[in-house]
């Protein structure tokens, strides 16, 4: 009789990273591990906004205040739902084209990253979005 291997469950410790837009009208939190992977995309809007993506499942995202300040911006195929603060103009998070439901692309520049123990930056060729997605180049943070 062969004994079954003991079950192991890898538990990832997640902490809440607090964030806001520049004026403080939009306040939110995103839970992620202490080892972060932040994506640097070179598409037009990410590059121009300085957006550094921390992809967060919706269940690990909380908007605390400022819904009334968020304004939508859609372009191209109109799948991505970019949201910016109408007061200060900062794009703190949005619903990305790669994951239009169930996720937020949080701008790591809007977060207090002090709880992080390790941060890795990876590049994503958003100028060639379709080919990059097809090649599996899009990275999600745990």
C-alpha positions in Angstrom: 0.0 0.0 0.0 1.4 3.4 -1.0 0.9 6.2 1.4 -0.4 9.4 -0.1 2.0 12.4 0.0 1.0 14.9 2.7 -1.1 17.8 1.4 0.8 21.0 1.3 -0.8 24.3 0.7 1.4 27.2 -0.2 0.2 30.2 1.7 1.1 33.6 0.4 1.1 36.4 3.0 -0.7 39.4 1.6 -0.7 42.9 3.0 -2.8 45.9 2.2 -1.0 48.7 0.3 -2.7 52.0 0.8 -3.0 54.4 -2.2 -4.5 57.6 -3.4 -4.5 60.1 -6.2 -2.5 63.3 -5.9 -5.2 65.4 -4.3 -6.3 62.6 -1.9 -9.9 62.7 -3.1 -9.6 59.0 -4.4 -8.4 56.7 -1.6 -8.0 52.9 -2.1 -6.1 49.8 -1.0 -4.8 46.8 -2.8 -3.7 43.5 -1.2 -0.7 41.8 -2.6 2.3 39.8 -1.4 5.4 41.4 0.0 7.2 40.3 -3.2 5.8 42.5 -6.0 6.0 42.3 -9.7 5.3 45.6 -11.3 4.8 45.9 -15.0 6.2 48.8 -17.0 4.1 49.1 -20.2 5.2 51.2 -23.1 1.7 51.7 -24.6 0.7 55.3 -25.2 -1.4 55.9 -22.2 0.7 54.0 -19.6 3.9 55.6 -20.9 2.4 59.1 -20.9 0.8 58.7 -17.4 3.8 56.9 -15.9 1.5 54.0 -15.0 3.3 51.2 -13.3 0.9 48.2 -13.2 0.2 46.1 -10.2 -2.5 43.8 -11.4 -4.9 43.1 -8.6 -8.0 40.8 -8.5 -11.1 42.7 -7.7 -11.5 40.8 -4.4 -8.2 42.3 -3.2 -9.1 45.9 -4.1 -11.0 48.4 -2.0 -12.1 51.8 -3.0 -12.5 53.7 0.3 -13.6 57.1 -1.0 -13.7 59.2 -4.1 -16.0 57.4 -6.5 -17.6 60.7 -7.4 -14.2 62.1 -8.5 -13.5 59.2 -10.9 -14.1 59.9 -14.6 -13.9 57.3 -17.4 -11.7 57.5 -20.4 -12.0 54.9 -23.2 -10.3 54.8 -26.5 -9.4 52.4 -29.3 -11.5 49.3 -29.0 -13.0 50.8 -25.8 -12.5 47.6 -23.7 -10.2 49.1 -21.1 -12.0 51.4 -18.6 -9.4 54.0 -17.7 -10.4 56.0 -14.7 -8.8 59.3 -13.6 -9.4 61.7 -10.8 -11.3 64.7 -12.3 -9.8 67.0 -9.6 -6.0 66.3 -10.0 -5.9 64.2 -13.2 -4.1 61.2 -11.8 -5.0 57.7 -13.1 -4.8 55.7 -9.9 -6.3 52.5 -11.3 -8.4 51.1 -14.1 -10.0 48.0 -15.6 -7.4 46.7 -18.1 -8.1 45.4 -21.6 -6.3 42.2 -20.7 -8.7 41.5 -17.8 -11.8 43.7 -18.3 -13.7 41.9 -15.5 -12.5 40.7 -12.1 -9.2 42.8 -12.0 -7.9 46.3 -11.5 -4.6 47.6 -12.9 -3.4 49.7 -9.9 -0.8 52.4 -10.5 2.0 51.4 -8.2 3.2 55.0 -8.2 0.0 55.8 -6.2 0.7 53.2 -3.5 2.7 53.3 -0.3 5.0 50.4 -1.1 6.9 50.4 2.2 5.5 47.0 3.3 7.1 45.4 0.2 10.2 43.3 0.8 11.1 42.8 -2.9 10.0 44.6 -6.0 10.7 43.3 -9.5 10.0 45.5 -12.5 9.2 43.7 -15.8 8.6 45.3 -19.2 5.6 44.8 -21.3 5.5 45.8 -25.0 2.1 47.5 -25.0 2.9 49.1 -28.3 2.5 45.6 -29.8 -0.2 44.6 -27.3 -1.8 41.7 -29.2 1.5 39.9 -29.9 2.7 40.4 -26.3 -0.5 39.0 -24.9 -0.4 36.1 -27.3 3.2 35.4 -26.3 2.1 35.3 -22.6 4.2 38.3 -21.7 1.6 39.8 -19.3 2.5 39.2 -15.7 0.2 39.1 -12.7 1.3 39.8 -9.1 0.3 37.4 -6.4 
